[in-house]
Amino acid sequence: MNTNYIMRALSFHGQPMQKIWDDERGAGDIQKCGIPAHPDYSIYQERQKYFTFQDRAKRLKLHQFFARKALDLYDSELTSTEVEPNKIIENEQYIASLPPYELFVNRNKDKQKRCRCIMKNINPGDIIYCMVTKPNTTMVKTLCMGEPMVRFLNDLPIKAYLTKTELDGNDKPRVFNKNDYLRCEVLETSVDAERLYLTLESMNEKNKNIPLGVITYADLPKYYRHIDYNNLEKFEDYMLKSKEFLNPNYDILYEINGLDVNETYTFMSSLKHPFPRDEYAKELRRTQASKWAFR
């Protein structure tokens, strides 16, 4: 079984899950999967402050489900596959461009926690869009991340600095004007200080064909330009209004994500095969109509 998957589950569900695991699968079974004797339960300890006694039975059943279906849920062959960014760009016309989901659910949440979470996921080589707030300074205001990473940064207290500036025709550092938009590459991150160091020179091989430097508003990511602060609807409403979502070609979406349209994807091996024909909705309605007719 996949040790990393089990470790993450234990970190989230804590000692109660480990106790149920030992009861269902035998004492010491979890250590045979490569889990240390004293796993990190910090996430669970933070969560349990908000647990209610009424939900105790639900948590118990959930942990029993994890233990009994462990071979299916934590199968080592269930590995995630990353979609190549070029594939996403090629098929952009089929993908609905939406603001990040976090923008709809975290508007009144703790920005410091959200900022730290996002900073952990920003890596050197990522593309960041910024705006110059003061001329003749290296500090800029972060706006958002470049696709395929969809992150809204405008409302976060991130301190971003340009470390390498472009040179003008006279080989002198270029001076930017206030409200200039910039496309930059992440050079270095500091999560604890909530600080980013950016460059306008392409240092990463994956960005060799992406022009960095001053851009226009039209060059900002489509999802960022769609954000309307005064009328931010529910995520479902926003999604349903997108023209790409109105007529999705699921065959193409399957292909983009590296899936086989003829395959049944599930974590449960018992559900790998199609359901019997007599259990489909059409057959069930026919059976129901027949019974009503006899009455």
Backbone bond lengths (Angstrom), bond angles and torsions (degrees), N, CA, C in turn:
res aa  C-N    CA-C-N  psi(-1)  N-CA   C-N-CA  omega(-1)  CA-C   N-CA-C  phi
1 M - - - 1.462 - - 1.529 110.28 -
2 N 1.311 115.66 159.84 1.460 121.38 -176.60 1.533 109.97 -78.04
3 T 1.320 116.24 111.98 1.467 121.51 -176.78 1.521 111.80 -62.65
4 N 1.330 116.66 -39.32 1.459 120.76 -177.91 1.524 111.44 -62.99
5 Y 1.345 116.93 -42.78 1.466 120.69 179.42 1.531 110.95 -62.69
6 I 1.332 116.47 -44.42 1.471 120.25 -179.35 1.527 110.25 -65.23
7 M 1.333 116.39 -40.31 1.462 121.08 -179.11 1.524 110.90 -62.24
8 R 1.322 116.66 -42.12 1.467 120.66 179.72 1.523 111.05 -66.14
9 A 1.342 116.53 -39.15 1.466 120.48 178.67 1.529 110.79 -64.98
10 L 1.333 117.22 -42.37 1.464 121.10 179.25 1.522 111.34 -65.42
11 S 1.314 116.49 -39.38 1.458 120.77 179.24 1.525 110.99 -61.79
12 F 1.336 115.82 -33.39 1.465 120.78 -177.45 1.532 111.85 -84.27
13 H 1.349 116.90 -39.73 1.471 121.14 -173.67 1.528 113.46 -100.66
14 G 1.318 118.26 -11.81 1.447 122.15 170.01 1.521 117.66 71.73
15 Q 1.352 113.97 -161.30 1.466 121.06 -176.12 1.526 113.93 -59.77
16 P 1.354 119.96 -36.23 1.476 118.65 179.15 1.520 112.91 -56.96
17 M 1.333 117.01 -38.83 1.458 119.64 178.86 1.529 110.40 -67.33
18 Q 1.337 116.71 -40.64 1.469 119.36 179.90 1.531 110.68 -64.74
19 K 1.337 117.31 -37.92 1.469 120.55 179.34 1.534 110.54 -64.40
20 I 1.339 116.65 -45.09 1.467 120.63 178.41 1.524 109.82 -63.13
21 W 1.340 116.18 -39.73 1.480 121.02 178.81 1.530 110.21 -58.73
22 D 1.337 115.89 -45.42 1.471 119.87 179.61 1.528 111.29 -64.66
23 D 1.340 116.62 -37.87 1.470 120.27 179.40 1.524 111.64 -66.98
24 E 1.333 116.43 -39.96 1.464 121.10 -175.07 1.526 112.65 -81.90
25 R 1.344 116.51 -37.22 1.460 119.86 -170.85 1.528 113.50 -116.32
26 G 1.318 115.77 1.11 1.456 119.16 177.99 1.522 112.41 98.41
27 A 1.320 116.27 142.54 1.465 121.08 179.89 1.530 110.34 -63.02
28 G 1.327 115.37 136.18 1.462 120.33 179.01 1.510 114.34 87.04
29 D 1.345 117.93 -7.23 1.466 119.77 -178.60 1.522 111.38 -64.14
30 I 1.331 115.82 -37.41 1.468 119.19 -176.45 1.527 111.21 -69.20
31 Q 1.348 117.19 -29.98 1.469 119.87 176.96 1.529 111.11 -71.21
32 K 1.333 116.72 -28.31 1.463 120.55 177.01 1.526 111.51 -65.83
33 C 1.330 116.32 -21.22 1.473 120.85 179.02 1.519 112.12 -84.45
34 G 1.344 116.75 2.02 1.463 120.32 178.32 1.510 114.06 95.68
35 I 1.342 117.95 10.40 1.460 121.51 179.85 1.525 109.11 -84.89
36 P 1.345 119.14 132.91 1.467 120.79 179.24 1.528 111.50 -64.89
37 A 1.316 116.15 161.65 1.467 121.13 -177.37 1.525 112.16 -64.28
38 H 1.337 117.03 -30.18 1.469 121.03 -179.16 1.532 108.88 -126.51
39 P 1.332 117.77 84.14 1.467 120.92 -179.55 1.530 111.81 -67.52
40 D 1.317 115.56 167.23 1.465 121.75 178.43 1.531 109.16 -81.93
41 Y 1.333 116.62 113.56 1.466 121.31 -179.55 1.530 111.97 -105.89
42 S 1.318 118.82 20.22 1.467 121.50 -173.51 1.530 112.48 -60.28
43 I 1.334 116.94 -39.58 1.468 119.65 -179.61 1.527 110.06 -65.98
44 Y 1.337 116.27 -42.95 1.469 120.28 179.37 1.527 110.80 -63.30
45 Q 1.317 117.66 -42.31 1.461 121.22 -179.11 1.523 111.62 -63.14
46 E 1.320 116.33 -31.96 1.463 120.27 176.55 1.525 110.56 -73.22
47 R 1.331 116.48 -37.04 1.461 121.03 -178.15 1.520 113.06 -72.94
48 Q 1.335 117.28 -36.67 1.457 120.00 -170.39 1.529 113.29 -66.75
49 K 1.329 117.39 -12.70 1.462 120.53 175.76 1.527 111.06 -62.11
50 Y 1.331 115.57 -26.64 1.464 120.02 -174.42 1.532 112.37 -105.97
51 F 1.318 118.10 7.86 1.467 120.76 179.30 1.529 110.43 -70.28
52 T 1.323 115.74 148.57 1.460 121.26 174.82 1.525 109.08 -115.08
53 F 1.329 115.51 149.81 1.460 120.14 -178.38 1.527 110.97 -64.60
54 Q 1.343 116.84 -31.26 1.464 120.75 -177.48 1.523 112.00 -63.76
55 D 1.326 117.67 -27.82 1.470 121.37 -177.21 1.528 112.61 -90.80
56 R 1.326 116.86 4.47 1.465 119.80 -176.14 1.527 111.75 -60.69
57 A 1.340 117.26 -42.22 1.465 121.02 -179.26 1.523 111.14 -64.40
58 K 1.340 116.54 -36.53 1.467 120.45 179.46 1.526 110.23 -66.01
59 R 1.327 115.87 -42.62 1.468 119.38 179.69 1.525 110.55 -64.33
60 L 1.336 116.49 -38.64 1.459 120.87 178.97 1.527 110.99 -61.48
61 K 1.332 116.86 -45.84 1.467 120.95 179.91 1.525 111.04 -65.13
62 L 1.335 116.01 -37.14 1.465 120.38 179.18 1.525 110.68 -64.30
63 H 1.322 116.96 -43.36 1.465 120.75 179.81 1.529 111.20 -67.26
64 Q 1.323 116.99 -36.61 1.466 120.40 176.23 1.525 110.69 -64.09
65 F 1.324 115.59 -39.24 1.469 120.35 178.02 1.523 110.47 -62.40
66 F 1.341 117.05 -44.41 1.464 121.09 178.97 1.530 110.97 -59.32
67 A 1.330 116.49 -44.22 1.464 120.64 -176.19 1.526 111.40 -69.90
68 R 1.338 116.89 -43.20 1.467 120.21 -176.44 1.524 112.43 -72.41
69 K 1.324 117.01 -30.21 1.464 121.29 -178.93 1.529 111.82 -104.80
70 A 1.328 116.68 21.95 1.469 120.84 -174.53 1.522 112.58 -57.95
71 L 1.329 117.48 -39.81 1.467 120.32 -177.48 1.521 111.36 -63.42
72 D 1.340 117.01 -31.52 1.463 120.59 178.15 1.526 111.61 -83.31
73 L 1.343 116.31 -45.36 1.462 120.56 -174.39 1.521 113.10 -70.49
74 Y 1.335 116.75 -36.39 1.464 120.42 -174.49 1.525 111.95 -112.64
75 D 1.314 115.78 29.25 1.465 121.57 177.89 1.524 109.24 -58.77
76 S 1.325 116.72 129.16 1.469 120.91 -177.78 1.522 112.62 -65.18
77 E 1.338 117.64 -17.75 1.462 120.56 179.55 1.526 111.93 -81.98
78 L 1.340 117.18 -10.91 1.463 120.63 179.07 1.520 108.89 -85.06
79 T 1.308 116.30 81.11 1.458 121.37 -179.54 1.516 109.81 -107.03
80 S 1.320 115.72 145.56 1.464 120.20 -179.27 1.522 110.29 -76.08
81 T 1.324 116.16 147.29 1.461 121.82 177.53 1.517 109.09 -117.22
82 E 1.315 115.89 133.80 1.457 120.47 -179.84 1.522 110.01 -91.38
83 V 1.334 114.92 137.58 1.457 120.55 178.00 1.522 108.69 -85.43
84 E 1.321 116.58 131.72 1.459 120.09 179.47 1.528 109.65 -65.70
85 P 1.360 117.66 133.34 1.463 120.40 179.90 1.523 113.06 -55.39
86 N 1.340 117.31 -36.09 1.463 120.17 -179.58 1.519 111.57 -62.44
87 K 1.344 117.12 -34.99 1.459 121.36 178.54 1.522 110.34 -62.94
88 I 1.344 115.52 -40.00 1.460 120.07 -179.08 1.521 110.34 -66.89
89 I 1.333 116.64 -42.51 1.460 120.57 -179.43 1.521 110.95 -64.94
90 E 1.340 117.15 -40.83 1.465 121.06 179.87 1.524 111.81 -61.95
91 N 1.329 117.20 -34.78 1.461 121.64 -175.87 1.525 112.02 -106.09
92 E 1.334 117.14 26.73 1.458 121.12 -175.75 1.523 112.52 -59.88
93 Q 1.331 117.23 -31.23 1.464 120.39 -177.57 1.524 112.35 -65.98
94 Y 1.336 117.55 -19.25 1.463 120.56 -178.88 1.530 112.41 -95.61
95 I 1.320 117.22 -5.42 1.461 120.75 -173.29 1.524 109.73 -107.45
96 A 1.324 116.61 126.79 1.463 121.02 178.34 1.528 109.55 -69.13
97 S 1.337 116.70 126.76 1.460 121.63 -179.45 1.524 108.74 -91.02
98 L 1.331 116.73 111.98 1.460 122.14 -176.53 1.518 110.53 -125.69
99 P 1.337 117.37 151.22 1.465 119.04 171.37 1.522 109.65 -61.23
100 P 1.331 118.26 156.87 1.468 120.23 -179.53 1.526 111.26 -57.77
101 Y 1.327 116.05 142.53 1.468 121.01 -178.16 1.525 111.21 -59.79
102 E 1.338 116.40 -32.74 1.467 120.51 -178.23 1.524 111.76 -61.35
103 L 1.332 116.94 -25.52 1.456 121.14 -179.23 1.523 111.11 -67.75
104 F 1.329 116.87 -26.66 1.457 121.30 -178.82 1.530 112.16 -86.63
105 V 1.316 117.31 -28.95 1.471 120.03 -173.00 1.524 113.45 -106.95
106 N 1.325 118.47 -14.53 1.468 120.56 -174.19 1.526 113.55 -113.69
107 R 1.315 117.29 20.62 1.465 118.87 -174.37 1.530 112.09 -63.25
108 N 1.334 116.71 -32.31 1.462 119.86 -178.48 1.526 112.11 -112.53
109 K 1.323 117.01 14.33 1.462 120.91 -178.50 1.536 110.63 -88.62
110 D 1.312 115.62 172.65 1.458 122.70 -178.79 1.527 110.05 -65.72
111 K 1.332 116.91 113.17 1.465 121.03 -177.24 1.524 111.89 -70.56
112 Q 1.339 116.82 -28.09 1.463 119.52 -179.79 1.523 110.67 -65.05
113 K 1.341 117.04 -43.45 1.464 120.67 178.71 1.518 110.27 -66.18
114 R 1.329 116.22 -42.91 1.466 120.36 179.64 1.522 110.57 -63.38
115 C 1.328 116.31 -41.21 1.467 121.12 179.33 1.525 110.60 -61.69
116 R 1.320 116.41 -44.47 1.469 120.19 -179.36 1.525 111.01 -64.38
117 C 1.342 115.81 -40.58 1.466 120.41 179.30 1.526 110.65 -62.15
118 I 1.336 117.09 -43.52 1.463 120.96 -179.27 1.525 110.73 -69.39
119 M 1.329 116.80 -40.80 1.463 120.23 -179.57 1.524 111.57 -59.84
120 K 1.339 117.04 -34.88 1.465 120.60 179.27 1.519 111.91 -65.62
121 N 1.339 116.40 -23.54 1.462 120.46 -176.43 1.525 113.31 -99.53
122 I 1.325 117.37 0.27 1.465 121.18 176.04 1.524 108.44 -90.64
123 N 1.312 116.65 127.51 1.462 121.73 -176.21 1.526 110.81 -121.15
124 P 1.329 117.83 154.82 1.467 120.13 173.64 1.525 110.49 -55.70
125 G 1.330 116.14 134.99 1.460 120.96 -177.57 1.513 113.26 101.84
126 D 1.351 117.39 -16.18 1.466 120.04 177.14 1.524 109.76 -70.51
127 I 1.324 115.37 153.82 1.464 121.40 179.25 1.525 109.47 -95.54
128 I 1.345 115.75 132.03 1.463 122.25 178.52 1.529 108.51 -124.83
129 Y 1.331 116.09 136.15 1.467 121.38 175.29 1.524 108.55 -100.18
130 C 1.337 116.16 132.22 1.463 121.59 -174.98 1.525 110.71 -132.98
131 M 1.339 113.68 171.11 1.463 119.86 175.27 1.527 108.68 -134.13
132 V 1.323 115.89 139.20 1.461 121.36 178.44 1.525 108.24 -78.75
133 T 1.329 117.15 121.67 1.469 120.76 179.69 1.526 112.17 -98.66
134 K 1.341 116.03 -27.84 1.459 120.70 177.78 1.523 108.82 -136.30
135 P 1.344 117.96 128.45 1.473 119.07 177.48 1.530 110.49 -69.15
136 N 1.318 115.55 160.21 1.470 122.47 178.09 1.533 112.60 59.16
137 T 1.319 116.51 35.63 1.462 120.64 176.14 1.523 109.41 -140.97
138 T 1.314 116.15 154.87 1.470 119.46 -179.15 1.527 112.14 -91.49
139 M 1.331 117.65 -6.75 1.467 120.68 -178.96 1.524 110.04 -86.45
140 V 1.337 116.94 134.70 1.465 121.90 -179.58 1.532 109.35 -130.90
141 K 1.333 115.45 163.35 1.464 122.30 179.27 1.523 109.28 -98.17
142 T 1.339 116.70 122.21 1.468 119.96 179.37 1.525 110.04 -74.79
143 L 1.340 116.09 139.61 1.465 121.96 179.61 1.523 111.71 -108.57
144 C 1.329 116.27 -54.21 1.464 120.12 -177.31 1.522 109.00 -165.62
145 M 1.326 115.76 174.06 1.460 121.62 176.52 1.515 110.07 -97.79
146 G 1.320 115.87 155.97 1.455 120.76 178.08 1.513 111.20 -78.14
147 E 1.312 116.12 146.43 1.467 120.64 178.66 1.532 109.58 -65.30
148 P 1.337 120.55 149.59 1.467 126.15 10.60 1.519 115.08 -82.29
149 M 1.342 119.85 -3.82 1.463 121.10 176.02 1.523 108.20 -77.54
150 V 1.323 117.60 112.78 1.466 121.89 -176.27 1.529 108.11 -103.21
151 R 1.329 116.17 99.08 1.460 121.38 -179.81 1.522 109.63 -137.11
152 F 1.333 116.83 132.44 1.461 123.02 178.21 1.523 108.01 -95.67
153 L 1.342 117.18 120.89 1.463 121.53 -173.12 1.522 113.52 -115.41
154 N 1.313 117.25 -4.57 1.467 121.67 -170.52 1.519 113.09 -61.17
155 D 1.326 117.54 -33.76 1.466 120.66 -174.91 1.526 113.15 -97.72
156 L 1.328 117.40 10.52 1.467 120.74 -177.43 1.532 111.15 -102.90
157 P 1.331 117.24 147.94 1.476 120.78 -177.53 1.529 112.87 -81.68
158 I 1.326 116.51 52.65 1.467 120.95 -179.55 1.527 109.33 -88.15
159 K 1.326 115.84 131.16 1.466 120.80 176.52 1.527 108.26 -96.63
160 A 1.318 116.21 116.83 1.469 120.96 -176.49 1.524 109.86 -117.85
161 Y 1.337 115.87 136.23 1.464 121.21 -177.69 1.525 109.83 -130.16
162 L 1.330 115.21 141.19 1.465 121.47 173.80 1.523 108.01 -86.81
163 T 1.308 117.03 125.03 1.466 120.47 -179.10 1.521 112.31 -99.44
164 K 1.343 115.38 -25.51 1.462 119.38 179.34 1.513 108.03 -133.24
165 T 1.330 117.23 119.85 1.457 121.30 -178.04 1.517 110.46 -103.89
166 E 1.328 114.16 156.58 1.462 119.07 178.28 1.529 110.35 -71.34
167 L 1.313 116.14 157.67 1.463 121.60 176.93 1.518 109.35 -104.93
168 D 1.327 116.03 143.58 1.461 119.06 177.29 1.525 109.72 -84.13
169 G 1.352 117.41 -168.06 1.463 121.60 -177.02 1.513 113.45 -64.14
170 N 1.346 117.08 -20.86 1.464 121.35 -179.58 1.527 112.09 -100.26
171 D 1.332 116.44 17.78 1.464 122.24 -179.93 1.526 112.75 59.13
172 K 1.332 116.29 32.47 1.463 121.38 175.35 1.527 108.92 -110.61
173 P 1.326 117.36 150.35 1.470 119.14 179.67 1.523 111.32 -55.31
174 R 1.293 115.85 133.00 1.457 120.78 -177.95 1.527 110.49 -73.61
175 V 1.333 115.79 139.39 1.462 121.66 178.72 1.519 108.52 -99.61
176 F 1.315 116.29 127.28 1.459 120.91 179.84 1.522 109.98 -96.17
177 N 1.324 115.14 150.99 1.455 121.25 178.17 1.523 110.36 -93.66
178 K 1.315 115.40 159.07 1.458 120.04 178.23 1.531 109.90 -61.53
179 N 1.335 116.31 138.97 1.475 124.75 179.40 1.527 113.48 74.05
180 D 1.332 117.63 11.21 1.473 119.44 171.80 1.530 108.94 -68.54
181 Y 1.331 115.68 140.05 1.464 120.88 175.77 1.529 108.84 -94.37
182 L 1.337 116.28 137.77 1.458 121.18 -178.20 1.526 110.48 -127.06
183 R 1.324 114.85 143.20 1.464 121.10 170.48 1.524 106.57 -107.86
184 C 1.337 117.28 118.00 1.460 121.60 -173.21 1.524 111.05 -124.41
185 E 1.314 114.11 164.30 1.462 120.79 174.94 1.526 108.64 -111.83
186 V 1.325 116.05 138.35 1.465 120.60 179.35 1.523 109.36 -72.54
187 L 1.330 115.05 126.87 1.459 120.71 179.77 1.528 110.75 -99.71
188 E 1.333 115.10 -41.29 1.465 119.88 -177.24 1.522 108.73 -156.49
189 T 1.328 116.67 149.14 1.468 120.99 178.47 1.522 110.19 -126.24
190 S 1.328 115.25 151.13 1.464 121.88 174.12 1.524 107.03 -134.13
191 V 1.334 115.83 101.51 1.469 120.56 -174.43 1.520 111.20 -65.11
192 D 1.336 117.93 -46.66 1.466 121.47 -176.55 1.528 111.75 -62.71
193 A 1.330 116.51 -38.52 1.465 120.50 -179.39 1.523 112.33 -87.91
194 E 1.332 116.77 -3.34 1.480 121.86 -177.44 1.529 109.99 52.29
195 R 1.340 114.49 49.85 1.464 120.00 -173.99 1.521 110.11 -128.11
196 L 1.331 115.14 142.03 1.461 122.22 176.46 1.517 109.19 -122.75
197 Y 1.330 115.21 140.98 1.458 120.78 172.43 1.524 107.07 -113.30
198 L 1.328 115.54 123.88 1.461 121.65 -172.98 1.516 110.75 -117.02
199 T 1.316 114.86 159.50 1.462 120.89 176.82 1.520 109.82 -136.25
200 L 1.322 115.40 152.47 1.465 121.48 176.65 1.519 110.93 -101.90
201 E 1.329 116.25 6.95 1.458 121.30 175.59 1.523 108.53 -110.60
202 S 1.300 116.78 132.10 1.462 120.70 -177.29 1.526 109.93 -69.45
203 M 1.327 116.30 114.12 1.460 121.68 -179.61 1.524 111.89 -104.03
204 N 1.325 116.56 -18.34 1.459 121.72 -176.17 1.520 110.18 -104.56
205 E 1.322 116.28 139.03 1.463 121.60 -176.21 1.524 111.91 -59.99
206 K 1.339 117.67 -34.86 1.466 120.13 -176.14 1.525 112.77 -69.50
207 N 1.343 117.31 -15.26 1.464 120.59 -178.39 1.522 113.23 -105.46
208 K 1.331 116.62 14.56 1.467 118.97 -174.10 1.527 112.61 -63.94
209 N 1.343 117.66 -25.92 1.465 120.49 -179.39 1.522 112.90 -100.51
210 I 1.335 116.81 7.55 1.470 120.61 179.78 1.521 108.71 -101.99
211 P 1.339 118.67 117.43 1.469 120.60 -179.87 1.525 110.95 -71.60
212 L 1.327 116.45 123.91 1.458 121.47 178.02 1.521 109.75 -100.33
213 G 1.327 116.43 160.65 1.455 120.49 179.24 1.515 111.82 119.04
214 V 1.332 115.65 -154.01 1.469 121.52 -177.31 1.528 110.27 -70.85
215 I 1.326 116.08 134.27 1.464 122.06 178.61 1.520 108.91 -132.07
216 T 1.313 116.52 174.06 1.464 121.39 175.78 1.525 109.63 -99.19
217 Y 1.319 116.45 171.30 1.467 120.69 178.79 1.520 110.59 -60.83
218 A 1.337 116.80 -34.66 1.467 120.89 -179.13 1.525 112.13 -66.51
219 D 1.345 117.35 -19.20 1.465 120.74 -179.78 1.529 112.80 -85.23
220 L 1.330 116.86 -8.23 1.464 119.48 176.96 1.522 109.58 -67.88
221 P 1.329 118.68 153.82 1.467 120.32 -179.44 1.525 111.81 -55.34
222 K 1.309 114.86 145.68 1.466 120.96 -177.17 1.523 111.63 -59.09
223 Y 1.332 116.31 -40.68 1.471 118.93 -177.61 1.523 111.22 -63.83
224 Y 1.343 117.63 -32.86 1.464 120.80 179.99 1.526 110.74 -71.17
225 R 1.320 116.24 -39.76 1.469 120.03 -179.70 1.525 112.39 -69.25
226 H 1.331 116.93 -18.08 1.468 120.60 -179.48 1.525 113.08 -84.05
227 I 1.312 116.64 -10.08 1.468 119.44 -176.02 1.524 109.93 -74.26
228 D 1.328 115.41 126.37 1.460 122.06 177.79 1.524 107.25 -119.46
229 Y 1.312 116.33 109.42 1.469 119.72 -174.85 1.520 112.62 -65.13
230 N 1.321 117.13 -31.04 1.460 120.20 -174.97 1.522 113.06 -82.02
231 N 1.318 117.73 -17.93 1.460 119.87 -175.64 1.523 109.97 -143.91
232 L 1.314 115.85 62.33 1.462 120.62 -179.91 1.521 108.63 -86.85
233 E 1.336 116.11 106.78 1.456 121.04 -174.88 1.527 110.98 -78.09
234 K 1.336 115.10 179.80 1.456 119.88 172.99 1.521 109.00 -66.36
235 F 1.325 115.84 152.18 1.465 120.44 -176.78 1.521 111.22 -58.53
236 E 1.354 116.73 -43.09 1.463 120.37 -178.55 1.523 111.02 -62.32
237 D 1.354 116.84 -42.07 1.469 120.53 179.82 1.523 110.82 -64.65
238 Y 1.322 115.50 -42.37 1.463 120.47 -179.98 1.526 110.21 -62.88
239 M 1.323 115.52 -41.91 1.458 120.77 -177.58 1.523 110.84 -66.82
240 L 1.334 116.82 -43.55 1.465 120.49 -177.00 1.529 112.06 -67.68
241 K 1.334 117.07 -24.22 1.463 120.10 178.90 1.528 112.31 -78.77
242 S 1.309 116.96 -16.28 1.463 120.65 -178.42 1.525 110.09 -68.60
243 K 1.319 116.56 130.31 1.469 120.00 -177.30 1.526 111.55 -65.18
244 E 1.342 117.73 -30.60 1.461 119.65 178.80 1.526 111.15 -67.11
245 F 1.337 116.34 -28.08 1.459 119.74 -177.35 1.527 111.86 -83.23
246 L 1.321 117.62 -19.88 1.463 120.53 -175.80 1.520 112.10 -66.31
247 N 1.333 118.09 -32.35 1.460 120.46 -178.55 1.529 109.14 -138.61
248 P 1.336 117.06 66.99 1.465 118.85 -176.33 1.523 111.72 -73.18
249 N 1.294 116.11 134.54 1.460 120.54 175.24 1.523 106.79 -93.94
250 Y 1.346 116.19 99.11 1.461 118.53 -172.32 1.523 112.63 -66.99
251 D 1.339 117.33 -23.98 1.467 118.60 176.68 1.530 110.34 -61.66
252 I 1.341 115.62 -43.05 1.461 120.36 -179.84 1.528 110.05 -68.65
253 L 1.337 117.06 -40.53 1.461 120.45 179.04 1.530 111.14 -62.80
254 Y 1.327 116.18 -39.37 1.470 119.97 175.79 1.527 109.72 -60.19
255 E 1.329 115.95 -46.84 1.464 121.14 -176.24 1.524 111.20 -64.58
256 I 1.346 116.69 -40.84 1.459 120.89 179.98 1.524 111.03 -59.52
257 N 1.332 115.78 -38.43 1.461 121.01 -177.04 1.520 113.21 -90.54
258 G 1.347 116.59 10.05 1.458 120.33 176.42 1.506 114.50 72.83
259 L 1.344 117.71 27.45 1.462 121.81 -178.80 1.518 110.54 -107.77
260 D 1.312 115.68 154.08 1.465 122.34 176.84 1.519 108.14 -95.66
261 V 1.339 116.95 121.66 1.460 121.29 -175.46 1.524 112.10 -63.31
262 N 1.323 117.63 -22.71 1.466 121.20 -178.81 1.530 113.07 -90.34
263 E 1.318 116.74 -1.03 1.465 120.90 -177.87 1.530 109.98 -95.93
264 T 1.333 116.98 145.53 1.462 122.12 175.43 1.521 108.09 -97.26
265 Y 1.338 116.98 114.77 1.456 120.94 -175.39 1.529 110.40 -99.07
266 T 1.311 116.36 124.43 1.460 122.01 179.29 1.515 109.36 -162.30
267 F 1.338 116.53 153.23 1.459 121.32 175.38 1.528 111.15 -78.21
268 M 1.329 116.67 -17.82 1.462 121.24 -177.92 1.528 109.80 -95.10
269 S 1.318 117.36 114.59 1.467 120.57 -178.18 1.522 111.58 -61.90
270 S 1.347 117.60 -27.83 1.467 120.70 -179.93 1.524 112.12 -69.67
271 L 1.340 117.00 -16.39 1.466 120.89 179.69 1.523 112.34 -101.25
272 K 1.316 116.86 9.86 1.460 120.87 -178.13 1.526 112.45 -65.46
273 H 1.319 117.38 -25.19 1.458 121.11 -175.52 1.527 109.60 -100.02
274 P 1.332 118.13 151.20 1.470 121.18 179.88 1.528 111.35 -60.53
275 F 1.320 115.78 154.30 1.461 120.98 177.19 1.527 109.73 -70.99
276 P 1.342 117.83 153.49 1.474 120.58 175.40 1.522 110.54 -58.76
277 R 1.316 116.34 146.81 1.463 120.77 -176.46 1.526 112.13 -59.17
278 D 1.339 117.17 -33.25 1.467 119.13 -176.87 1.531 112.80 -75.09
279 E 1.357 117.08 -3.45 1.458 119.98 177.14 1.525 112.27 -101.40
280 Y 1.327 117.48 0.95 1.457 120.86 177.92 1.528 109.68 -76.05
281 A 1.336 116.67 156.75 1.462 121.96 -174.56 1.524 112.31 -57.17
282 K 1.335 116.67 -41.22 1.465 120.12 -177.44 1.525 110.86 -62.21
283 E 1.335 116.71 -44.03 1.461 120.71 -179.76 1.524 111.23 -69.17
284 L 1.322 116.60 -37.81 1.459 120.02 179.44 1.523 111.17 -65.27
285 R 1.345 116.12 -38.79 1.472 119.20 177.43 1.520 110.88 -65.32
286 R 1.344 116.33 -39.99 1.461 120.19 179.83 1.537 110.43 -63.50
287 T 1.329 116.38 -42.37 1.468 120.40 178.40 1.525 111.23 -63.97
288 Q 1.345 114.58 -41.99 1.465 119.16 179.40 1.526 111.18 -63.48
289 A 1.345 116.42 -43.45 1.467 120.67 179.68 1.523 110.73 -63.36
290 S 1.334 116.09 -37.42 1.462 120.24 179.48 1.527 111.12 -64.70
291 K 1.332 116.94 -41.13 1.465 120.50 179.84 1.524 111.16 -66.88
292 W 1.337 115.60 -38.62 1.461 119.24 178.36 1.527 110.78 -66.33
293 A 1.329 116.38 -36.22 1.466 120.17 -179.61 1.528 110.79 -64.00
294 F 1.340 117.73 -38.62 1.467 121.21 179.62 1.523 111.64 -68.55
295 R 1.313 116.66 -29.06 1.466 119.66 178.85 1.539 110.20 -69.35
